[in-house]
Amino acid sequence: MKILLNYIDGTLKPPVSGEYLDNINPARGEVYAKIPDSDARDVADAVDAARRAFPAWAGLPAEKRSDFLLSLADLVDSHVDELALAESIDTGKPLALAKHMDIARASVNLRFYATAILHFASSAHPMEGLATNYTVHRPVGVAGCISPWNLPLYLFTWKIAPALAAGNCVVAKPSELAPMTAFLFSELCIQAGMPAGVLNIVHGLGAKAGQAIVEHPEVPLISFTGGSSTGKRIAVTAAPMLKRLSLELGGKNPTIVFSDCDFDEAVKNTVRSSFLNQGEICLCGSRIFVERKIYGKFKRAFLQEVAQLSIGDPLHPDTFIGAVISEAHAQKVMDYIQLAKEEGGNILIGGKRHLMEKEHAGGFFILPTVIEGLSYDCRCNQEEIFGPVVSIMPFDTMEEVLHDANSTPYGLAANIWTLNVQKAHQVAQQLDAGIVWVNCWLLRDLRTPFGGVKQSGIGREGGFEALQFFTESKNICIKH
Ligand code: TXE
């Protein structure tokens, strides 16, 4: 059985406690690896190492830091098959998705920030005849980066790449539910000759290792992606120390289908935006509002496509829906399906666990589920389920759909389907969301701001926004 280690001060180390946690393969429901049950002592070692490494790393020319990140990207590319297999086994997601989305994107994240830092220039503000101001962006110190289980290496690199490119050293904690690719990444860091202490990876529980990172007084900024309730806890812990926070939290995203859409495209993409990665993406649409004129037709076509989705062994090349992350999460999703029935919902398809045989008999599979008849304000339409479950509802007017779409405490992403440009602009402008896709979904340009409004988070990642988050701006004013 594989035993993972922490990556601290350039070397792989067991946890100080000597204790390990089980790492479970969700498609089999079996323990297949052990991960360090780290605590505040491991975090303290990691922070010390990061602090020691900081002056030299921050003092390197940006080109040098860029070179390190580019070599890491090359190593991710040359290990894509191994990393994708590890990601699939660790999370239950389809292998093909892990390869083409997760690992491909991890490499792109590293390359993007390796090159973005070369263009992150200082600005000058001359005061005619009096003085000149110039503003420099300095790295902050030790950044804490805490990432979730749904897109493990993808979101891990999305945080550490800008942090490192900007000249910070990092103490990172991947999710205890999906730690494997971060561990493999630490081996790649050693191979790439990353200077000791620049990146430190501490494995373990959120409430113990994660909390210790947030509590550590020498970690002045925290970048977190995960559940909204965890985000709030982090904010409470960080507030008395006035730490800088970037919180990317949950979503309950609306998909709005107008009758003047490209029908086939809308159906095909709504299936994808509902069920990709088992619906375990914060950007997935989970409330589908369809204009009443085409509601019946859309529902039939949508259900027909959903019925054809292949669910099962994540390693099989044709699988579209794999296992959800854990038994506890599967139970949470099933509890919401039960609640939906109590709230008056009618299960149009799915609604059950998908039972498999042999080595997958203990796996955490849930059939893609579509629910009709729920009111816009019931709990199933307001709370994040984060699984292969969507609710479909008819609407009559733009005012009505805007009201219902904006009714949740969340505001991460939204999806609009219409060929009427004017309508697309009107609706997009009025939706409470940080990201709106019109006639597409998950089309990402990494230069654009990424993040949510309301309970979906604080701050923006992506592009120069992330580099700004990971740096302090200092203005220097020189009198002529
Ligand atoms: O996430 P957690 P969980 C949502 C989704 C899901 C729910 C809970 O609805 O059902 O959150 O999932 C670390 N201090 N999303 O419990 O706990 C933890 O170890 C510091 C949405 O798995 O938020 C992990 O590394 N860190 C989402 C990370 O936080 C702490 C992605 C995320 O775990 C901590 C995942 C603490 N006190 C879940 N407690 C998205 N928006 O993409 C936990 N952690």
Residues whose N, C-alpha, C, O or C-beta is under 5 A from the ligand:
A	BS01	TXE	I146 S147 P148 W149 N150 K173 P174 S175 E176 G204 L205 G206 A207 G210 Q211 T225 G226 G227 S228 T230 R233 E248 L249 G250 C282 E384 I385 F386
